[in-house]
Amino acid sequence: MQIGNKNFDLTNEILIMGILNVTPDSFSDGGKFNTLDASLKQVEKMIAYGADLIDLGGESTRPGHTQISDAEEIDRIVPMITAIRQRFDIPISIDTYKGAVGEAALKAGAALVNDIWGFKYDPTLADVTAKYKVPCILMHNRNNQNYNHLMADINSDLQESIDIALEAGISRDAIILDPGIGFAKDYAQNMETMHNLEALQTLGYPILLGTSRKGFIGLTLDLPVTQRVEGTVATTVIGIMKGASIIRVHDVLENKRAAQMTAGIMKGAPWTNSI
């Protein structure tokens, strides 16, 4: 898959997507990277630790978050995208569900759209993605936790997002799916989704897993958000074994090493991309 100026083999590679939140209220790192200097230092660090992609978010989507205007979100993310592009050779993903924000980000140089609503909140984002000919991540989400058969319903919901993308003109080989761990799911449903993650493979698209520091890890281990690295690493290993090819994380170094080890064992051969 072509993402920016990089061509990734999502059948044989495991990519690490480093999270960069330029928000004051993100659940894990709100306010830490609001300044341009702090953000650039964090990007440099994540690249040194082995990140393949940077996922930039300008609005927190944690439970109970407060929605901000398109203008405020654009003001947060466009200078960051411009500065990262000037200094680093790494593709940038824009984490947004709004068409206007997506367009501003892509115009500034973002190379991937990551939509937590799978084009269902603002379908114009699908049109923007098609216009700029970039790939997209379609995450599972809904307004309730009422499932008849969890994995079948997740796949059905994701198929609706896929249909929106295809109808907008997005290529089949430019679609990535995300099971939406932590979104529209209670604790048991998150655990069941992780346990049955391989069910998403029946849809025929690459899978991104985003579990980093999330609440179900905290509930399992009875640990605060600052102490969930090992729990996240465990989900990374299991996710790769169940078919995920992109891992979205805050703690790049630890998860990169875990991904290398897991992929090496699965291949029965040494990993060639060492840090």
DRENTORMI-573371 format. One record per residue (C-alpha): residue number from 0; z, y, x. Coordinates in steps of 0.25 Angstrom, whole numbers, plus 5000, padded with zeros to 4 digits. Layout:
DRENTORMI-573371
<num=NUM zz=Z yy=Y xx=X>
...
***
This chain:
DRENTORMI-573371
<num=0 zz=5000 yy=5000 xx=5000>
<num=1 zz=4996 yy=5014 xx=5005>
<num=2 zz=5008 yy=5023 xx=5005>
<num=3 zz=5005 yy=5037 xx=5011>
<num=4 zz=4998 yy=5034 xx=5025>
<num=5 zz=5005 yy=5020 xx=5026>
<num=6 zz=4999 yy=5007 xx=5021>
<num=7 zz=5010 yy=4997 xx=5017>
<num=8 zz=5009 yy=4982 xx=5015>
<num=9 zz=5019 yy=4980 xx=5004>
<num=10 zz=5016 yy=4965 xx=5003>
<num=11 zz=5020 yy=4963 xx=5018>
<num=12 zz=5029 yy=4975 xx=5021>
<num=13 zz=5043 yy=4979 xx=5017>
<num=14 zz=5043 yy=4995 xx=5016>
<num=15 zz=5056 yy=5003 xx=5016>
<num=16 zz=5056 yy=5015 xx=5008>
<num=17 zz=5067 yy=5025 xx=5012>
<num=18 zz=5073 yy=5034 xx=5002>
<num=19 zz=5074 yy=5049 xx=5003>
<num=20 zz=5081 yy=5056 xx=4992>
<num=21 zz=5080 yy=5071 xx=4992>
<num=22 zz=5090 yy=5073 xx=4981>
<num=23 zz=5104 yy=5078 xx=4980>
<num=24 zz=5108 yy=5066 xx=4970>
<num=25 zz=5102 yy=5053 xx=4974>
<num=26 zz=5112 yy=5042 xx=4972>
<num=27 zz=5112 yy=5038 xx=4987>
<num=28 zz=5109 yy=5049 xx=4996>
<num=29 zz=5108 yy=5062 xx=4987>
<num=30 zz=5108 yy=5074 xx=4995>
<num=31 zz=5107 yy=5068 xx=5009>
<num=32 zz=5092 yy=5071 xx=5011>
<num=33 zz=5090 yy=5084 xx=5003>
<num=34 zz=5086 yy=5092 xx=5015>
<num=35 zz=5073 yy=5091 xx=5022>
<num=36 zz=5079 yy=5088 xx=5035>
<num=37 zz=5088 yy=5077 xx=5030>
<num=38 zz=5077 yy=5071 xx=5023>
<num=39 zz=5068 yy=5071 xx=5035>
<num=40 zz=5079 yy=5065 xx=5043>
<num=41 zz=5081 yy=5054 xx=5033>
<num=42 zz=5066 yy=5051 xx=5033>
<num=43 zz=5066 yy=5050 xx=5048>
<num=44 zz=5077 yy=5041 xx=5048>
<num=45 zz=5071 yy=5032 xx=5037>
<num=46 zz=5058 yy=5031 xx=5044>
<num=47 zz=5065 yy=5027 xx=5057>
<num=48 zz=5073 yy=5016 xx=5050>
<num=49 zz=5060 yy=5010 xx=5044>
<num=50 zz=5056 yy=5017 xx=5031>
<num=51 zz=5042 yy=5015 xx=5027>
<num=52 zz=5042 yy=5025 xx=5015>
<num=53 zz=5051 yy=5037 xx=5011>
<num=54 zz=5054 yy=5038 xx=4996>
<num=55 zz=5058 yy=5052 xx=4993>
<num=56 zz=5065 yy=5056 xx=4980>
<num=57 zz=5068 yy=5070 xx=4975>
<num=58 zz=5076 yy=5066 xx=4963>
<num=59 zz=5088 yy=5056 xx=4962>
<num=60 zz=5085 yy=5045 xx=4952>
<num=61 zz=5099 yy=5039 xx=4953>
<num=62 zz=5106 yy=5035 xx=4940>
<num=63 zz=5110 yy=5048 xx=4932>
<num=64 zz=5101 yy=5057 xx=4941>
<num=65 zz=5097 yy=5071 xx=4936>
<num=66 zz=5082 yy=5073 xx=4935>
<num=67 zz=5077 yy=5085 xx=4943>
<num=68 zz=5064 yy=5093 xx=4940>
<num=69 zz=5051 yy=5090 xx=4946>
<num=70 zz=5051 yy=5103 xx=4954>
<num=71 zz=5065 yy=5100 xx=4960>
<num=72 zz=5060 yy=5086 xx=4964>
<num=73 zz=5047 yy=5091 xx=4970>
<num=74 zz=5055 yy=5102 xx=4978>
<num=75 zz=5064 yy=5091 xx=4984>
<num=76 zz=5053 yy=5081 xx=4988>
<num=77 zz=5040 yy=5089 xx=4992>
<num=78 zz=5046 yy=5095 xx=5004>
<num=79 zz=5052 yy=5082 xx=5008>
<num=80 zz=5039 yy=5075 xx=5007>
<num=81 zz=5032 yy=5086 xx=5015>
<num=82 zz=5042 yy=5085 xx=5026>
<num=83 zz=5042 yy=5070 xx=5027>
<num=84 zz=5027 yy=5069 xx=5027>
<num=85 zz=5027 yy=5080 xx=5039>
<num=86 zz=5037 yy=5072 xx=5047>
<num=87 zz=5035 yy=5057 xx=5044>
<num=88 zz=5024 yy=5047 xx=5042>
<num=89 zz=5030 yy=5039 xx=5031>
<num=90 zz=5026 yy=5038 xx=5016>
<num=91 zz=5034 yy=5045 xx=5006>
<num=92 zz=5037 yy=5040 xx=4992>
<num=93 zz=5041 yy=5050 xx=4981>
<num=94 zz=5052 yy=5045 xx=4972>
<num=95 zz=5049 yy=5052 xx=4959>
<num=96 zz=5046 yy=5049 xx=4944>
<num=97 zz=5039 yy=5063 xx=4941>
<num=98 zz=5024 yy=5066 xx=4942>
<num=99 zz=5026 yy=5080 xx=4947>
<num=100 zz=5035 yy=5076 xx=4958>
<num=101 zz=5027 yy=5064 xx=4962>
<num=102 zz=5014 yy=5073 xx=4963>
<num=103 zz=5022 yy=5083 xx=4972>
<num=104 zz=5027 yy=5072 xx=4981>
<num=105 zz=5013 yy=5066 xx=4983>
<num=106 zz=5007 yy=5079 xx=4985>
<num=107 zz=5017 yy=5081 xx=4996>
<num=108 zz=5014 yy=5068 xx=5003>
<num=109 zz=5022 yy=5057 xx=4996>
<num=110 zz=5014 yy=5044 xx=4996>
<num=111 zz=5021 yy=5035 xx=4985>
<num=112 zz=5027 yy=5038 xx=4972>
<num=113 zz=5040 yy=5031 xx=4968>
<num=114 zz=5043 yy=5032 xx=4953>
<num=115 zz=5057 yy=5027 xx=4948>
<num=116 zz=5051 yy=5027 xx=4934>
<num=117 zz=5038 yy=5020 xx=4937>
<num=118 zz=5029 yy=5031 xx=4932>
<num=119 zz=5036 yy=5030 xx=4918>
<num=120 zz=5044 yy=5043 xx=4919>
<num=121 zz=5032 yy=5052 xx=4922>
<num=122 zz=5018 yy=5044 xx=4922>
<num=123 zz=5012 yy=5056 xx=4929>
<num=124 zz=5018 yy=5051 xx=4941>
<num=125 zz=5009 yy=5039 xx=4940>
<num=126 zz=4997 yy=5049 xx=4939>
<num=127 zz=5002 yy=5057 xx=4951>
<num=128 zz=5003 yy=5044 xx=4959>
<num=129 zz=4989 yy=5040 xx=4956>
<num=130 zz=4984 yy=5053 xx=4959>
<num=131 zz=4989 yy=5053 xx=4973>
<num=132 zz=4986 yy=5038 xx=4975>
<num=133 zz=4999 yy=5034 xx=4980>
<num=134 zz=5008 yy=5022 xx=4977>
<num=135 zz=5019 yy=5021 xx=4968>
<num=136 zz=5033 yy=5014 xx=4966>
<num=137 zz=5035 yy=5011 xx=4951>
<num=138 zz=5050 yy=5008 xx=4949>
<num=139 zz=5056 yy=5001 xx=4937>
<num=140 zz=5064 yy=5010 xx=4928>
<num=141 zz=5067 yy=5012 xx=4913>
<num=142 zz=5076 yy=5019 xx=4904>
<num=143 zz=5085 yy=5007 xx=4901>
<num=144 zz=5091 yy=4994 xx=4906>
<num=145 zz=5087 yy=4986 xx=4894>
<num=146 zz=5079 yy=4974 xx=4900>
<num=147 zz=5074 yy=4961 xx=4893>
<num=148 zz=5070 yy=4954 xx=4905>
<num=149 zz=5074 yy=4963 xx=4917>
<num=150 zz=5063 yy=4959 xx=4928>
<num=151 zz=5052 yy=4957 xx=4917>
<num=152 zz=5056 yy=4971 xx=4911>
<num=153 zz=5056 yy=4978 xx=4925>
<num=154 zz=5042 yy=4972 xx=4928>
<num=155 zz=5037 yy=4976 xx=4914>
<num=156 zz=5042 yy=4990 xx=4916>
<num=157 zz=5036 yy=4991 xx=4930>
<num=158 zz=5023 yy=4986 xx=4924>
<num=159 zz=5023 yy=4998 xx=4915>
<num=160 zz=5024 yy=5007 xx=4927>
<num=161 zz=5013 yy=5000 xx=4934>
<num=162 zz=5004 yy=5002 xx=4922>
<num=163 zz=5007 yy=5017 xx=4923>
<num=164 zz=5003 yy=5017 xx=4938>
<num=165 zz=4990 yy=5009 xx=4936>
<num=166 zz=4986 yy=5018 xx=4924>
<num=167 zz=4988 yy=5030 xx=4932>
<num=168 zz=4979 yy=5025 xx=4943>
<num=169 zz=4989 yy=5020 xx=4953>
<num=170 zz=4983 yy=5008 xx=4961>
<num=171 zz=4990 yy=4995 xx=4959>
<num=172 zz=4992 yy=4994 xx=4974>
<num=173 zz=5000 yy=5007 xx=4974>
<num=174 zz=5011 yy=5002 xx=4965>
<num=175 zz=5025 yy=4998 xx=4970>
<num=176 zz=5036 yy=4993 xx=4960>
<num=177 zz=5051 yy=4996 xx=4961>
<num=178 zz=5061 yy=4987 xx=4952>
<num=179 zz=5069 yy=5000 xx=4950>
<num=180 zz=5083 yy=4994 xx=4955>
<num=181 zz=5094 yy=5004 xx=4950>
<num=182 zz=5085 yy=5010 xx=4938>
<num=183 zz=5086 yy=5005 xx=4924>
<num=184 zz=5094 yy=4993 xx=4928>
<num=185 zz=5109 yy=4990 xx=4928>
<num=186 zz=5116 yy=4982 xx=4939>
<num=187 zz=5112 yy=4969 xx=4934>
<num=188 zz=5098 yy=4973 xx=4932>
<num=189 zz=5097 yy=4979 xx=4946>
<num=190 zz=5102 yy=4966 xx=4952>
<num=191 zz=5093 yy=4957 xx=4943>
<num=192 zz=5081 yy=4966 xx=4947>
<num=193 zz=5084 yy=4964 xx=4962>
<num=194 zz=5086 yy=4949 xx=4960>
<num=195 zz=5072 yy=4948 xx=4953>
<num=196 zz=5065 yy=4958 xx=4961>
<num=197 zz=5053 yy=4948 xx=4964>
<num=198 zz=5049 yy=4949 xx=4949>
<num=199 zz=5043 yy=4963 xx=4952>
<num=200 zz=5033 yy=4956 xx=4961>
<num=201 zz=5025 yy=4950 xx=4948>
<num=202 zz=5020 yy=4964 xx=4946>
<num=203 zz=5012 yy=4964 xx=4959>
<num=204 zz=5017 yy=4977 xx=4966>
<num=205 zz=5025 yy=4980 xx=4978>
<num=206 zz=5040 yy=4981 xx=4975>
<num=207 zz=5049 yy=4992 xx=4980>
<num=208 zz=5064 yy=4990 xx=4980>
<num=209 zz=5074 yy=5002 xx=4979>
<num=210 zz=5088 yy=4997 xx=4979>
<num=211 zz=5094 yy=5006 xx=4989>
<num=212 zz=5109 yy=5009 xx=4988>
<num=213 zz=5108 yy=5007 xx=4972>
<num=214 zz=5119 yy=5005 xx=4962>
<num=215 zz=5117 yy=4990 xx=4960>
<num=216 zz=5120 yy=4988 xx=4975>
<num=217 zz=5132 yy=4997 xx=4974>
<num=218 zz=5137 yy=4989 xx=4962>
<num=219 zz=5135 yy=4976 xx=4969>
<num=220 zz=5142 yy=4979 xx=4982>
<num=221 zz=5152 yy=4990 xx=4976>
<num=222 zz=5147 yy=5000 xx=4986>
<num=223 zz=5144 yy=5015 xx=4985>
<num=224 zz=5129 yy=5019 xx=4988>
<num=225 zz=5132 yy=5022 xx=5002>
<num=226 zz=5136 yy=5008 xx=5005>
<num=227 zz=5124 yy=5000 xx=4999>
<num=228 zz=5115 yy=4998 xx=5011>
<num=229 zz=5118 yy=4983 xx=5012>
<num=230 zz=5116 yy=4981 xx=4998>
<num=231 zz=5103 yy=4988 xx=4998>
<num=232 zz=5098 yy=4980 xx=5010>
<num=233 zz=5101 yy=4967 xx=5002>
<num=234 zz=5092 yy=4972 xx=4991>
<num=235 zz=5081 yy=4975 xx=5001>
<num=236 zz=5081 yy=4961 xx=5006>
<num=237 zz=5081 yy=4955 xx=4992>
<num=238 zz=5071 yy=4965 xx=4988>
<num=239 zz=5061 yy=4961 xx=4999>
<num=240 zz=5063 yy=4946 xx=4997>
<num=241 zz=5060 yy=4949 xx=4982>
<num=242 zz=5047 yy=4956 xx=4985>
<num=243 zz=5050 yy=4971 xx=4987>
<num=244 zz=5041 yy=4978 xx=4998>
<num=245 zz=5047 yy=4992 xx=4998>
<num=246 zz=5062 yy=4994 xx=4999>
<num=247 zz=5067 yy=5008 xx=4995>
<num=248 zz=5080 yy=5012 xx=5003>
<num=249 zz=5089 yy=5023 xx=5008>
<num=250 zz=5094 yy=5014 xx=5020>
<num=251 zz=5081 yy=5012 xx=5027>
<num=252 zz=5085 yy=5005 xx=5040>
<num=253 zz=5094 yy=4994 xx=5034>
<num=254 zz=5084 yy=4991 xx=5023>
<num=255 zz=5072 yy=4991 xx=5033>
<num=256 zz=5079 yy=4981 xx=5042>
<num=257 zz=5083 yy=4972 xx=5030>
<num=258 zz=5068 yy=4973 xx=5025>
<num=259 zz=5063 yy=4969 xx=5039>
<num=260 zz=5072 yy=4957 xx=5040>
<num=261 zz=5069 yy=4952 xx=5026>
<num=262 zz=5054 yy=4954 xx=5027>
<num=263 zz=5055 yy=4947 xx=5041>
<num=264 zz=5062 yy=4935 xx=5035>
<num=265 zz=5053 yy=4934 xx=5023>
<num=266 zz=5041 yy=4934 xx=5032>
<num=267 zz=5047 yy=4925 xx=5042>
<num=268 zz=5042 yy=4934 xx=5053>
<num=269 zz=5048 yy=4946 xx=5060>
<num=270 zz=5046 yy=4960 xx=5054>
<num=271 zz=5037 yy=4968 xx=5062>
<num=272 zz=5041 yy=4982 xx=5058>
<num=273 zz=5054 yy=4984 xx=5066>
<num=274 zz=5061 yy=4998 xx=5065>
***
